[in-house]
Amino acid sequence: MIYILEDDDSIRKLISFSLANQGFECRAFRVPSEFWNAIAEKKPDLVLLDLLLPEEDGISVLKKLRADDEFTELPVIIITAKDAESDISNGLDTGADDYIVKPFVMSNLISRIKAVLRRCSQNPEKGFSKYLVAGSIKLDLYKHMAYSNDQQIMLTLKEFDLLAVLIENRGNVMSREQLLNLIWNINAAIESRTVDVHIRTLRQKIGDLNAEFIQTVRGVGYKVGAV
């Protein structure tokens, strides 16, 4: 079950319709009071949360969820028009599991939802796992922090998201087109070199000991080996 808290009628209906077409069960709410009444009766598997809401803003809703032991690890994806770096950092630092800026491509949203739910299913007894680990690389998904051989490495938001997607799909080749759509929400025809530049920077930051961690598949894209 996915709960959608979004006050824009057209966006709320579009998301609900698209999720239903993908086989997801969902409930949509216009205001936080409706959401709180519903969540008191049944806990969802994931929440899609707008920030600009009547009654109380989305950050306030997120803080209340994270302060409640029952919902501390409930996956939450923020969907908002607020695209400033400070807004994104604040949302992630408050405990959001992902942050998507409007306008967005619906296929991108579906992919991001599946990615979060997939991470959740990796540890069904404890719920959502806050870490992604592959080899000597570890990503803290709550704090958006990355580590290589237990040493923190400073990544931009896009670099972090790129590394997370590659690790989530370890063993599988991700094309430049897929990465551009998932992370930058843009069409590959615009600028495919963006991915190559970020991959090069990522390799530099994770260090020589992980030189072969991100592999190039010529003519296709990139992958992280099945480590």
Backbone as ProteinMPNN parsed JSONL, in Angstrom:
{"seq_chain_A": "MIYILEDDDSIRKLISFSLANQGFECRAFRVPSEFWNAIAEKKPDLVLLDLLLPEEDGISVLKKLRADDEFTELPVIIITAKDAESDISNGLDTGADDYIVKPFVMSNLISRIKAVLRRCSQNPEKGFSKYLVAGSIKLDLYKHMAYSNDQQIMLTLKEFDLLAVLIENRGNVMSREQLLNLIWNINAAIESRTVDVHIRTLRQKIGDLNAEFIQTVRGVGYKVGAV", "coords_chain_A": {"N_chain_A": [[0.832, -1.192, 0.0], [0.604, 2.168, -0.917], [0.753, 5.439, 0.254], [-0.327, 8.63, -0.745], [0.335, 11.932, -0.296], [-0.703, 14.792, -1.366], [-1.616, 17.964, -2.438], [-2.333, 19.035, -4.875], [-4.763, 18.53, -7.186], [-4.673, 17.472, -9.859], [-2.093, 16.358, -10.1], [-2.144, 14.524, -7.996], [-4.166, 12.757, -8.839], [-3.031, 11.844, -11.227], [-0.714, 10.489, -10.344], [-1.899, 8.511, -8.748], [-3.411, 7.094, -10.647], [-1.364, 6.182, -12.373], [0.17, 4.569, -10.653], [-1.709, 2.62, -10.002], [-2.015, 1.417, -12.498], [0.393, 0.143, -12.631], [0.076, -1.871, -10.907], [0.139, -1.288, -8.213], [-1.301, -0.845, -5.014], [-2.977, 1.925, -3.726], [-3.623, 4.911, -1.764], [-4.892, 8.187, -1.754], [-4.404, 11.501, -0.516], [-5.517, 14.808, 0.216], [-4.987, 16.661, 2.208], [-3.005, 16.946, 5.244], [-4.442, 16.145, 7.605], [-6.286, 14.206, 6.731], [-4.498, 12.265, 5.922], [-3.207, 11.606, 8.376], [-5.324, 10.476, 9.794], [-5.781, 8.195, 8.258], [-3.339, 6.8, 8.404], [-3.241, 6.14, 11.02], [-4.977, 4.079, 11.165], [-4.078, 2.169, 9.323], [-0.87, 1.113, 8.456], [1.151, 2.163, 5.802], [3.185, 0.843, 3.044], [4.873, 2.602, 1.88], [5.368, 6.146, 1.539], [4.415, 8.874, -0.448], [5.268, 12.159, -0.513], [4.316, 15.486, -0.604], [5.748, 18.783, -0.217], [4.757, 21.401, -0.004], [2.014, 22.063, 1.505], [-1.424, 22.463, 2.654], [-2.541, 23.183, 6.035], [-0.265, 21.869, 7.4], [3.263, 21.824, 6.658], [5.181, 19.619, 4.478], [7.682, 18.875, 5.572], [7.234, 19.088, 8.302], [5.384, 17.012, 8.588], [7.025, 14.848, 7.916], [8.951, 14.963, 9.978], [7.348, 14.322, 12.195], [6.669, 11.703, 11.562], [9.196, 10.435, 11.645], [9.757, 10.759, 14.306], [8.115, 9.05, 15.584], [8.109, 5.854, 16.851], [6.902, 3.754, 15.502], [6.927, 4.518, 12.861], [9.476, 5.177, 12.159], [11.217, 3.949, 10.32], [9.726, 3.91, 8.062], [9.463, 4.02, 4.601], [9.838, 7.043, 2.81], [9.208, 9.183, 0.151], [9.935, 12.294, -1.051], [8.101, 14.528, -3.046], [8.214, 17.359, -4.855], [8.018, 20.869, -5.805], [10.042, 22.386, -4.91], [13.249, 23.083, -5.506], [15.738, 23.923, -4.654], [19.128, 23.526, -3.579], [19.478, 23.585, -0.816], [16.909, 22.953, 0.099], [16.633, 20.33, -0.816], [18.715, 19.057, 0.6], [17.815, 19.511, 3.201], [15.42, 18.043, 3.214], [16.365, 15.399, 2.839], [18.116, 15.154, 5.007], [16.308, 15.303, 7.074], [15.128, 12.889, 6.935], [13.994, 11.777, 4.645], [13.776, 9.268, 2.105], [14.178, 9.528, -0.541], [14.218, 12.121, -3.041], [12.342, 13.921, -5.193], [12.015, 16.172, -7.819], [9.482, 18.324, -9.046], [8.625, 19.444, -12.367], [8.194, 15.937, -13.109], [9.163, 12.863, -14.724], [6.887, 10.283, -15.176], [7.646, 7.58, -15.406], [10.14, 7.658, -14.261], [9.516, 8.241, -11.591], [8.131, 5.868, -10.912], [10.216, 4.014, -11.147], [11.919, 4.894, -9.121], [10.326, 4.496, -6.877], [10.123, 1.699, -6.929], [12.799, 1.084, -6.492], [13.247, 1.99, -3.855], [11.412, 0.366, -2.46], [12.526, -2.086, -3.081], [14.953, -1.978, -1.701], [13.907, -1.962, 0.83], [12.839, -4.527, 1.021], [15.076, -6.07, 1.27], [15.68, -6.463, 3.874], [13.495, -7.789, 5.481], [12.682, -8.347, 8.123], [13.47, -6.259, 9.758], [12.613, -4.105, 8.375], [13.039, -1.13, 6.418], [16.297, -0.855, 5.171], [18.947, 1.192, 6.027], [21.343, 1.33, 4.758], [23.37, 0.876, 1.82], [25.479, -1.539, 0.616], [28.408, -2.543, -1.021], [31.073, -4.469, -1.697], [33.844, -2.653, -0.613], [32.534, -0.31, -0.452], [30.179, 1.787, 1.075], [26.97, 3.144, 1.499], [25.153, 5.512, 3.26], [21.879, 5.828, 3.373], [20.022, 7.43, 4.669], [21.426, 9.649, 5.701], [22.714, 10.455, 3.47], [25.452, 9.932, 3.002], [28.687, 8.778, 2.022], [31.021, 6.051, 2.012], [34.291, 4.792, 1.616], [36.2, 2.029, 2.049], [35.749, 2.398, 4.783], [36.332, 5.066, 5.107], [35.105, 8.333, 4.959], [33.776, 9.726, 1.986], [33.381, 12.606, 0.015], [30.591, 13.326, -1.738], [28.64, 14.777, -4.363], [25.071, 15.425, -4.585], [24.072, 14.29, -6.967], [26.17, 12.583, -7.701], [26.095, 10.826, -5.558], [23.506, 9.709, -5.898], [23.859, 8.492, -8.388], [25.825, 6.543, -7.828], [24.373, 5.03, -5.994], [22.26, 4.004, -7.564], [23.692, 2.382, -9.355], [24.768, 0.504, -7.586], [22.432, -0.614, -6.527], [21.574, -1.951, -8.753], [23.492, -3.864, -9.166], [25.648, -5.991, -11.005], [24.167, -5.811, -13.272], [24.062, -4.155, -16.422], [23.797, -0.693, -16.76], [22.436, 1.518, -18.958], [23.509, 4.642, -20.475], [21.284, 6.142, -21.132], [19.303, 5.121, -19.41], [20.372, 5.898, -16.93], [20.446, 8.681, -17.167], [17.723, 9.228, -17.282], [16.763, 8.231, -14.814], [18.236, 9.646, -12.863], [18.815, 12.301, -13.658], [16.515, 13.022, -14.833], [16.156, 13.641, -17.53], [16.13, 13.587, -21.134], [18.096, 11.341, -23.062], [19.037, 12.345, -25.43], [19.662, 14.932, -24.966], [22.069, 15.383, -23.43], [24.328, 13.134, -23.204], [26.894, 12.926, -22.316], [27.021, 13.851, -19.768], [26.709, 11.739, -17.911], [29.117, 10.308, -18.267], [31.022, 12.146, -17.356], [30.355, 12.374, -14.638], [30.761, 9.73, -13.821], [33.527, 9.507, -14.163], [34.426, 11.349, -12.222], [33.389, 10.133, -9.922], [34.906, 7.756, -9.849], [37.41, 8.802, -9.305], [36.993, 9.796, -6.747], [36.331, 7.555, -5.144], [38.67, 6.207, -5.063], [41.923, 4.571, -5.641], [41.975, 1.941, -4.705], [39.554, 0.967, -5.324], [39.436, 0.876, -8.051], [38.41, -0.689, -10.137], [35.798, -0.879, -9.498], [33.505, 0.436, -10.574], [32.504, -0.518, -13.621], [33.147, -0.165, -17.112], [31.077, -0.78, -19.833], [31.583, -1.122, -22.995], [30.047, 0.828, -25.476], [27.574, 0.522, -24.347], [27.066, 1.114, -21.454], [27.402, 1.414, -17.949], [28.377, -0.553, -15.076], [28.201, -1.972, -11.766], [30.035, -4.577, -10.469], [28.886, -7.9, -9.554], [29.278, -7.935, -6.546]], "CA_chain_A": [[0.0, 0.0, 0.0], [1.327, 3.433, -0.993], [-0.032, 6.613, 0.576], [0.08, 9.82, -1.488], [-0.121, 13.174, 0.325], [-0.472, 15.785, -2.417], [-2.807, 18.81, -2.486], [-2.67, 19.362, -6.258], [-5.683, 17.489, -7.635], [-4.251, 16.83, -11.104], [-0.915, 15.527, -9.832], [-2.575, 13.419, -7.136], [-4.908, 11.801, -9.664], [-2.1, 11.249, -12.185], [0.124, 9.514, -9.633], [-2.759, 7.394, -8.346], [-3.745, 6.329, -11.853], [-0.15, 5.52, -12.869], [0.53, 3.496, -9.729], [-2.694, 1.546, -10.161], [-1.688, 0.724, -13.75], [1.579, -0.666, -12.38], [-0.284, -2.927, -9.972], [0.277, -0.848, -6.83], [-2.475, -0.386, -4.29], [-2.63, 3.226, -3.162], [-4.652, 5.826, -1.281], [-4.407, 9.553, -1.944], [-4.958, 12.461, 0.431], [-5.275, 16.209, -0.162], [-4.504, 17.426, 3.364], [-2.382, 16.089, 6.255], [-5.387, 15.564, 8.567], [-6.793, 12.971, 6.124], [-3.371, 11.324, 5.954], [-2.99, 11.133, 9.75], [-6.439, 9.582, 10.14], [-5.604, 6.925, 7.549], [-2.151, 6.075, 8.859], [-3.546, 5.623, 12.354], [-5.734, 2.841, 10.969], [-3.268, 1.189, 8.589], [0.467, 1.571, 8.083], [1.457, 1.854, 4.393], [4.533, 0.355, 2.746], [5.667, 3.735, 1.404], [4.621, 7.403, 1.469], [4.837, 9.923, -1.372], [4.965, 13.332, 0.296], [4.558, 16.842, -1.103], [6.218, 19.669, 0.849], [3.91, 22.588, 0.091], [0.688, 21.535, 1.819], [-2.22, 23.204, 3.626], [-2.565, 22.68, 7.414], [1.129, 21.804, 7.845], [4.118, 21.514, 5.519], [5.656, 18.248, 4.396], [8.798, 18.634, 6.491], [6.616, 18.844, 9.6], [4.827, 15.658, 8.522], [8.149, 13.914, 7.935], [9.535, 14.976, 11.331], [6.455, 13.577, 13.082], [6.814, 10.281, 11.234], [10.486, 9.943, 12.119], [9.772, 10.812, 15.764], [7.242, 7.977, 16.058], [8.827, 4.578, 16.732], [6.231, 2.877, 14.538], [7.151, 4.978, 11.496], [10.856, 5.644, 12.016], [11.845, 3.388, 9.124], [8.76, 3.892, 6.961], [10.035, 4.707, 3.435], [9.168, 8.276, 2.394], [9.786, 9.881, -0.999], [9.423, 13.652, -1.207], [7.85, 14.986, -4.416], [7.956, 18.772, -4.629], [8.55, 21.846, -6.753], [11.168, 23.071, -4.255], [14.425, 22.448, -6.105], [16.991, 24.492, -4.159], [20.02, 22.54, -2.954], [19.217, 23.593, 0.624], [15.651, 22.228, 0.321], [16.913, 18.908, -1.022], [19.518, 18.609, 1.737], [16.957, 19.512, 4.386], [14.505, 16.914, 3.114], [17.101, 14.152, 3.039], [18.627, 15.145, 6.382], [15.173, 15.087, 7.978], [14.833, 11.454, 6.921], [13.407, 11.275, 3.402], [14.577, 8.233, 1.458], [14.462, 10.01, -1.889], [13.711, 13.478, -3.245], [12.058, 14.083, -6.615], [11.584, 17.545, -8.105], [8.478, 18.536, -10.091], [7.882, 18.326, -12.963], [8.966, 14.709, -13.197], [8.683, 11.84, -15.663], [6.214, 9.268, -14.373], [8.439, 6.343, -15.404], [11.213, 7.886, -13.295], [8.922, 8.075, -10.266], [7.861, 4.444, -10.702], [11.508, 3.349, -10.941], [12.442, 5.28, -7.812], [9.5, 3.798, -5.899], [10.54, 0.292, -6.924], [14.137, 1.002, -5.899], [13.105, 2.111, -2.403], [10.749, -0.843, -1.974], [13.482, -3.182, -3.219], [15.882, -1.87, -0.568], [13.145, -2.338, 2.018], [12.641, -5.979, 1.037], [16.343, -6.752, 1.554], [15.722, -6.761, 5.298], [12.08, -7.787, 5.803], [12.415, -8.423, 9.553], [13.71, -4.962, 10.376], [12.082, -3.032, 7.548], [13.94, -0.447, 5.495], [17.705, -0.805, 5.529], [19.45, 2.534, 5.735], [22.636, 1.25, 4.086], [23.659, 0.079, 0.637], [26.875, -1.957, 0.748], [28.954, -3.37, -2.093], [32.518, -4.475, -1.52], [34.307, -1.73, 0.426], [31.747, 0.915, -0.563], [28.946, 1.796, 1.871], [26.195, 4.375, 1.39], [24.144, 5.757, 4.275], [20.793, 6.394, 2.586], [19.338, 8.455, 5.438], [22.263, 10.847, 5.833], [23.321, 10.743, 2.171], [26.907, 9.93, 3.192], [29.331, 7.651, 1.355], [32.274, 5.618, 2.62], [35.134, 3.872, 0.873], [37.121, 1.424, 3.017], [35.415, 3.021, 6.069], [36.689, 6.48, 5.101], [34.054, 9.107, 4.308], [34.115, 10.426, 0.756], [32.421, 13.679, -0.209], [29.939, 13.225, -3.036], [27.5, 15.646, -4.613], [23.813, 14.675, -4.583], [23.972, 13.496, -8.19], [27.162, 11.511, -7.62], [25.569, 9.849, -4.604], [22.389, 9.003, -6.54], [24.416, 7.663, -9.46], [26.459, 5.386, -7.21], [23.323, 4.219, -5.385], [21.551, 3.284, -8.629], [24.58, 1.334, -9.869], [24.876, -0.554, -6.586], [21.133, -1.28, -6.473], [21.454, -2.805, -9.943], [24.783, -4.543, -9.308], [25.637, -7.146, -11.893], [23.434, -5.463, -14.491], [24.559, -2.966, -17.119], [22.864, 0.433, -16.839], [22.8, 2.36, -20.103], [23.529, 6.08, -20.204], [19.907, 6.606, -21.237], [18.615, 4.78, -18.166], [20.915, 6.706, -15.842], [19.992, 10.063, -17.355], [16.305, 9.29, -16.95], [16.56, 7.975, -13.403], [18.926, 10.568, -11.959], [18.723, 13.701, -14.095], [15.16, 13.244, -15.341], [16.256, 14.27, -18.843], [16.247, 12.671, -22.262], [19.494, 11.082, -23.419], [19.426, 13.143, -26.594], [20.087, 16.259, -24.527], [23.496, 15.407, -23.098], [24.729, 11.851, -22.627], [28.23, 13.065, -21.73], [26.855, 14.132, -18.336], [26.959, 10.511, -17.162], [30.549, 9.989, -18.339], [31.755, 13.084, -16.491], [30.102, 12.011, -13.249], [31.423, 8.448, -13.569], [34.958, 9.786, -14.003], [34.617, 11.984, -10.921], [33.137, 9.103, -8.913], [36.065, 6.86, -9.785], [38.489, 9.52, -8.639], [36.687, 9.981, -5.334], [36.323, 6.311, -4.379], [40.068, 5.854, -4.85], [42.618, 3.555, -6.433], [41.673, 0.594, -4.236], [38.284, 0.568, -5.948], [39.578, 1.335, -9.44], [37.578, -1.496, -11.038], [34.472, -1.025, -8.898], [32.548, 0.821, -11.613], [33.028, -1.056, -14.863], [32.61, 0.362, -18.37], [30.681, -1.754, -20.85], [31.705, -0.289, -24.175], [28.897, 0.921, -26.365], [26.315, 0.321, -23.638], [26.968, 1.97, -20.27], [28.252, 1.12, -16.808], [27.814, -1.455, -14.081], [28.97, -2.412, -10.614], [30.067, -6.026, -10.514], [28.071, -8.618, -8.551], [30.169, -8.147, -5.387]], "C_chain_A": [[0.876, 1.255, 0.0], [0.356, 4.559, -0.67], [0.545, 7.817, -0.169], [-0.509, 11.038, -0.79], [0.264, 14.322, -0.595], [-1.738, 16.635, -2.566], [-3.214, 19.215, -3.897], [-3.513, 18.221, -6.841], [-5.186, 16.74, -8.869], [-3.054, 15.914, -10.885], [-1.299, 14.319, -8.998], [-3.289, 12.342, -7.946], [-3.984, 11.099, -10.66], [-1.247, 10.178, -11.521], [-0.699, 8.287, -9.258], [-3.071, 6.491, -9.523], [-2.538, 5.536, -12.345], [0.264, 4.366, -11.971], [-0.426, 2.315, -9.857], [-2.418, 0.739, -11.424], [-0.468, -0.179, -13.606], [1.316, -1.768, -11.35], [-0.134, -2.561, -8.511], [-1.092, -0.488, -6.254], [-2.124, 0.931, -3.616], [-3.868, 3.96, -2.657], [-4.066, 7.232, -1.35], [-5.152, 10.517, -1.023], [-4.567, 13.879, 0.028], [-4.649, 17.005, 0.967], [-3.932, 16.465, 4.41], [-3.36, 15.444, 7.232], [-5.984, 14.267, 8.037], [-5.728, 11.876, 6.192], [-3.183, 10.749, 7.354], [-4.11, 10.188, 10.192], [-6.248, 8.205, 9.512], [-4.434, 6.121, 8.113], [-2.333, 5.538, 10.273], [-4.291, 4.294, 12.275], [-4.905, 1.759, 10.287], [-1.953, 1.804, 8.165], [0.745, 1.196, 6.631], [2.852, 1.262, 4.244], [5.46, 1.49, 2.345], [4.764, 4.966, 1.331], [5.253, 8.31, 0.422], [4.349, 11.237, -0.787], [5.319, 14.631, -0.412], [5.035, 17.699, 0.071], [5.286, 20.85, 1.067], [2.452, 22.158, 0.253], [-0.085, 22.517, 2.7], [-2.143, 22.513, 4.988], [-1.163, 22.589, 8.026], [1.993, 21.373, 6.674], [4.652, 20.089, 5.607], [6.805, 17.915, 5.328], [8.275, 18.356, 7.892], [6.029, 17.433, 9.663], [5.945, 14.623, 8.644], [8.785, 13.831, 9.326], [8.675, 14.172, 12.31], [6.556, 12.079, 12.823], [8.1, 9.715, 11.819], [10.588, 9.944, 13.648], [8.919, 9.713, 16.39], [7.928, 6.634, 15.815], [8.208, 3.669, 15.679], [6.573, 3.239, 13.096], [8.578, 5.455, 11.235], [11.492, 5.184, 10.715], [10.872, 3.255, 7.955], [9.335, 4.651, 5.764], [9.185, 5.907, 3.01], [9.918, 8.896, 1.225], [9.123, 11.253, -1.1], [9.256, 13.957, -2.695], [7.423, 16.446, -4.32], [8.52, 19.644, -5.747], [9.758, 22.58, -6.172], [12.469, 22.387, -4.678], [15.755, 23.048, -5.652], [17.816, 23.41, -3.467], [19.759, 22.443, -1.452], [17.931, 22.84, 0.962], [15.863, 20.722, 0.193], [17.689, 18.341, 0.166], [18.673, 18.512, 2.996], [16.002, 18.326, 4.377], [15.184, 15.587, 3.403], [17.628, 14.043, 4.469], [17.52, 14.891, 7.397], [14.737, 13.625, 7.973], [14.137, 10.932, 5.692], [14.343, 10.266, 2.756], [14.902, 8.569, 0.011], [13.784, 11.364, -2.038], [13.563, 13.696, -4.739], [11.46, 15.46, -6.857], [10.553, 17.542, -9.23], [8.998, 19.562, -11.094], [8.777, 17.113, -13.128], [8.353, 13.796, -14.253], [8.102, 10.696, -14.844], [7.003, 7.963, -14.311], [9.595, 6.448, -14.418], [10.694, 7.685, -11.875], [8.677, 6.601, -9.96], [9.157, 3.694, -10.407], [12.062, 3.655, -9.556], [11.637, 4.613, -6.687], [9.929, 2.341, -5.786], [11.902, 0.121, -6.266], [14.063, 1.075, -4.38], [12.451, 0.86, -1.821], [11.676, -2.053, -2.062], [14.488, -3.16, -2.064], [15.189, -2.308, 0.714], [13.034, -3.855, 2.138], [13.923, -6.742, 1.323], [16.445, -7.138, 3.023], [14.293, -6.775, 5.844], [11.777, -7.817, 7.292], [12.541, -7.061, 10.213], [13.164, -3.811, 9.561], [13.165, -2.415, 6.691], [15.381, -0.426, 5.996], [18.279, 0.54, 5.111], [20.759, 2.498, 4.963], [22.552, 0.45, 2.782], [25.142, -0.253, 0.718], [27.251, -2.834, -0.433], [30.468, -3.314, -1.985], [32.927, -3.563, -0.37], [33.565, -0.4, 0.389], [30.465, 0.779, 0.257], [28.277, 3.152, 1.741], [25.17, 4.417, 2.512], [23.011, 6.517, 3.598], [20.018, 7.468, 3.342], [20.136, 9.763, 5.451], [22.898, 11.274, 4.511], [24.844, 10.889, 2.308], [27.48, 8.659, 2.584], [30.675, 7.349, 2.012], [32.991, 4.652, 1.685], [36.198, 3.353, 1.818], [37.021, 2.127, 4.371], [35.852, 4.479, 6.193], [35.613, 7.259, 4.344], [34.583, 9.773, 3.049], [32.998, 11.424, 0.466], [31.877, 13.611, -1.63], [28.845, 14.285, -3.15], [26.231, 14.791, -4.6], [23.693, 13.769, -5.804], [24.968, 12.345, -8.19], [26.674, 10.415, -6.686], [24.454, 9.027, -5.241], [22.877, 8.061, -7.63], [25.034, 6.395, -8.888], [25.408, 4.46, -6.599], [22.58, 3.39, -6.433], [22.402, 2.139, -9.164], [24.692, 0.171, -8.885], [23.564, -1.333, -6.484], [20.964, -2.272, -7.621], [22.742, -3.579, -10.209], [24.65, -5.808, -10.146], [24.938, -6.892, -13.209], [24.011, -4.191, -15.108], [23.462, -1.918, -17.166], [23.319, 1.328, -17.991], [22.829, 3.828, -19.684], [22.11, 6.639, -20.225], [19.131, 6.322, -19.959], [19.074, 5.673, -17.023], [20.468, 8.162, -15.948], [18.529, 10.208, -16.942], [16.066, 9.161, -15.457], [17.084, 9.084, -12.506], [18.746, 12.026, -12.341], [17.341, 14.047, -14.645], [15.175, 13.985, -16.681], [16.416, 13.199, -19.914], [17.706, 12.539, -22.674], [19.96, 11.934, -24.586], [19.945, 14.519, -26.198], [21.591, 16.294, -24.284], [23.912, 14.114, -22.414], [26.103, 11.926, -21.97], [28.167, 13.361, -20.233], [27.186, 12.907, -17.496], [28.445, 10.202, -17.13], [31.369, 10.877, -17.403], [31.573, 12.705, -15.024], [30.746, 10.663, -12.889], [32.917, 8.669, -13.335], [35.252, 10.409, -12.635], [34.409, 10.987, -9.787], [34.338, 8.185, -8.746], [37.233, 7.518, -9.067], [38.247, 9.584, -7.135], [36.715, 8.682, -4.531], [37.715, 5.699, -4.271], [40.603, 4.694, -5.653], [42.273, 2.129, -6.009], [40.376, 0.057, -4.833], [38.267, 0.922, -7.428], [38.66, 0.587, -10.398], [36.16, -1.65, -10.52], [33.367, -0.694, -9.897], [33.137, 0.423, -12.958], [32.358, -0.417, -16.073], [32.287, -0.784, -19.311], [30.582, -0.978, -22.144], [30.466, -0.351, -25.067], [27.544, 0.787, -25.673], [26.187, 1.291, -22.457], [27.92, 1.521, -19.186], [27.552, 0.118, -15.881], [28.757, -1.602, -12.9], [28.902, -3.93, -10.615], [29.235, -6.645, -9.408], [28.929, -8.967, -7.355], [29.368, -8.436, -4.148]], "O_chain_A": [[1.783, 1.384, 0.823], [-0.732, 4.633, -1.242], [1.762, 8.001, -0.215], [-1.73, 11.166, -0.701], [1.411, 14.768, -0.603], [-2.82, 16.093, -2.794], [-4.331, 19.692, -4.099], [-3.04, 17.092, -6.973], [-5.267, 15.513, -8.924], [-3.009, 14.811, -11.429], [-0.833, 13.21, -9.258], [-3.042, 11.151, -7.757], [-4.132, 9.903, -10.91], [-1.074, 9.088, -12.067], [-0.247, 7.155, -9.43], [-3.004, 5.267, -9.412], [-2.662, 4.362, -12.692], [0.663, 3.307, -12.457], [-0.009, 1.157, -9.825], [-2.569, -0.483, -11.427], [-0.306, -1.142, -14.355], [2.227, -2.505, -10.972], [-0.264, -3.426, -7.645], [-1.929, 0.102, -6.936], [-1.067, 1.039, -2.993], [-4.995, 3.674, -3.062], [-2.892, 7.441, -1.045], [-6.351, 10.376, -0.781], [-3.454, 14.128, -0.435], [-3.866, 17.922, 0.721], [-4.327, 15.3, 4.461], [-3.141, 14.308, 7.653], [-6.172, 13.321, 8.802], [-6.024, 10.716, 6.481], [-3.016, 9.539, 7.508], [-3.855, 9.207, 10.89], [-6.513, 7.181, 10.141], [-4.532, 4.905, 8.278], [-1.656, 4.591, 10.674], [-4.241, 3.486, 13.202], [-5.011, 0.579, 10.624], [-1.922, 2.889, 7.583], [0.592, 0.032, 6.259], [3.608, 1.19, 5.212], [6.681, 1.371, 2.452], [3.561, 4.856, 1.095], [6.469, 8.495, 0.4], [3.148, 11.417, -0.584], [6.473, 14.856, -0.777], [4.757, 17.378, 1.226], [5.052, 21.254, 2.207], [1.749, 21.92, -0.729], [0.521, 23.315, 3.415], [-1.717, 21.361, 5.068], [-0.913, 23.185, 9.074], [1.532, 20.647, 5.794], [4.586, 19.442, 6.652], [6.895, 16.792, 5.825], [8.802, 17.494, 8.594], [6.163, 16.743, 10.674], [5.822, 13.646, 9.383], [9.119, 12.741, 9.791], [9.197, 13.435, 13.147], [6.531, 11.279, 13.759], [8.094, 8.64, 12.418], [11.403, 9.221, 14.22], [8.995, 9.477, 17.596], [8.288, 6.32, 14.68], [8.916, 2.897, 15.033], [6.522, 2.387, 12.209], [8.85, 6.068, 10.203], [12.223, 5.941, 10.076], [11.161, 2.568, 6.976], [9.666, 5.829, 5.901], [7.967, 5.798, 2.868], [11.128, 9.109, 1.302], [7.903, 11.357, -1.219], [10.146, 13.683, -3.501], [6.37, 16.74, -3.755], [9.376, 19.219, -6.523], [10.426, 23.325, -6.889], [12.756, 21.263, -4.266], [16.798, 22.714, -6.213], [17.27, 22.497, -2.848], [19.811, 21.355, -0.878], [17.86, 22.165, 1.989], [15.343, 19.94, 0.988], [17.357, 17.272, 0.677], [18.793, 17.558, 3.765], [15.796, 17.679, 5.404], [14.644, 14.749, 4.125], [17.592, 12.969, 5.069], [17.769, 14.326, 8.462], [14.059, 13.173, 8.895], [13.721, 9.773, 5.665], [15.563, 10.395, 2.85], [15.793, 7.968, -0.59], [12.892, 11.714, -1.266], [14.55, 13.66, -5.474], [10.513, 15.864, -6.181], [10.719, 16.854, -10.237], [9.742, 20.465, -10.712], [9.992, 17.251, -13.273], [7.187, 13.937, -14.622], [8.749, 10.196, -13.924], [7.026, 7.308, -13.269], [9.99, 5.453, -13.808], [11.347, 7.041, -11.054], [8.985, 6.138, -8.862], [9.194, 2.839, -9.523], [12.612, 2.774, -8.895], [12.201, 4.215, -5.668], [10.08, 1.813, -4.685], [12.14, -0.863, -5.566], [14.736, 0.31, -3.688], [12.898, 0.351, -0.793], [11.619, -2.944, -1.215], [14.83, -4.207, -1.516], [15.798, -2.942, 1.576], [13.125, -4.402, 3.238], [13.874, -7.942, 1.594], [17.208, -8.035, 3.381], [13.913, -5.874, 6.591], [10.712, -7.355, 7.701], [11.789, -6.749, 11.137], [13.235, -2.66, 9.991], [14.104, -3.098, 6.281], [15.642, -0.019, 7.129], [18.11, 0.969, 3.97], [21.245, 3.549, 4.547], [21.784, -0.504, 2.658], [25.973, 0.642, 0.87], [26.516, -3.749, -0.803], [31.077, -2.257, -2.157], [32.403, -3.693, 0.736], [33.92, 0.532, 1.11], [29.753, -0.219, 0.149], [28.931, 4.189, 1.857], [24.405, 3.47, 2.697], [23.149, 7.699, 3.282], [19.412, 8.337, 2.715], [19.583, 10.842, 5.238], [23.54, 12.321, 4.434], [25.44, 11.839, 1.8], [26.853, 7.601, 2.62], [31.37, 8.243, 2.497], [32.366, 3.805, 1.046], [37.006, 4.124, 2.335], [38.026, 2.416, 5.021], [35.752, 5.064, 7.271], [35.25, 6.896, 3.226], [35.688, 10.316, 3.036], [31.818, 11.124, 0.65], [32.608, 13.813, -2.6], [28.208, 14.644, -2.16], [26.314, 13.563, -4.603], [23.264, 12.621, -5.692], [24.64, 11.244, -8.633], [26.816, 9.227, -6.977], [24.447, 7.8, -5.142], [22.36, 6.953, -7.775], [24.799, 5.3, -9.398], [25.54, 3.238, -6.677], [22.303, 2.21, -6.213], [21.89, 1.045, -9.402], [24.71, -0.994, -9.284], [23.573, -2.558, -6.368], [20.298, -3.298, -7.479], [23.043, -3.912, -11.355], [23.696, -6.575, -10.021], [25.091, -7.66, -14.158], [24.4, -3.266, -14.395], [22.333, -2.209, -17.561], [24.443, 1.829, -17.995], [22.247, 4.206, -18.667], [21.774, 7.513, -19.425], [18.387, 7.176, -19.476], [18.256, 6.15, -16.237], [20.151, 8.797, -14.942], [18.149, 11.202, -16.323], [15.256, 9.896, -14.892], [16.455, 9.428, -11.505], [18.551, 12.885, -11.481], [17.034, 15.213, -14.893], [14.328, 14.839, -16.941], [16.787, 12.06, -19.63], [18.46, 13.512, -22.639], [21.152, 12.213, -24.715], [20.592, 15.196, -26.996], [22.302, 17.122, -24.852], [23.856, 14.008, -21.189], [26.44, 11.074, -21.148], [29.142, 13.147, -19.513], [27.87, 13.02, -16.478], [28.983, 9.868, -16.074], [32.295, 10.408, -16.742], [32.535, 12.716, -14.256], [31.223, 10.486, -11.768], [33.501, 8.088, -12.421], [36.219, 10.033, -11.973], [35.154, 10.988, -8.807], [34.737, 7.875, -7.624], [37.956, 6.867, -8.312], [39.179, 9.443, -6.342], [37.084, 8.697, -3.356], [37.928, 4.778, -3.482], [39.851, 3.934, -6.263], [42.272, 1.215, -6.834], [40.134, -1.15, -4.843], [37.216, 1.23, -7.991], [38.18, 1.167, -11.371], [35.396, -2.463, -11.041], [32.409, -1.453, -10.047], [34.156, 0.968, -13.381], [31.154, -0.159, -16.063], [33.124, -1.653, -19.557], [29.61, -0.257, -22.369], [29.928, -1.418, -25.362], [26.497, 0.917, -26.307], [25.324, 2.169, -22.451], [29.098, 1.274, -19.445], [26.331, -0.035, -15.898], [29.963, -1.384, -13.022], [27.821, -4.504, -10.747], [28.913, -5.976, -8.425], [29.278, -10.129, -7.149], [29.94, -8.64, -3.077]]}, "name": "protein", "num_of_chains": 1, "seq": "MIYILEDDDSIRKLISFSLANQGFECRAFRVPSEFWNAIAEKKPDLVLLDLLLPEEDGISVLKKLRADDEFTELPVIIITAKDAESDISNGLDTGADDYIVKPFVMSNLISRIKAVLRRCSQNPEKGFSKYLVAGSIKLDLYKHMAYSNDQQIMLTLKEFDLLAVLIENRGNVMSREQLLNLIWNINAAIESRTVDVHIRTLRQKIGDLNAEFIQTVRGVGYKVGAV"}
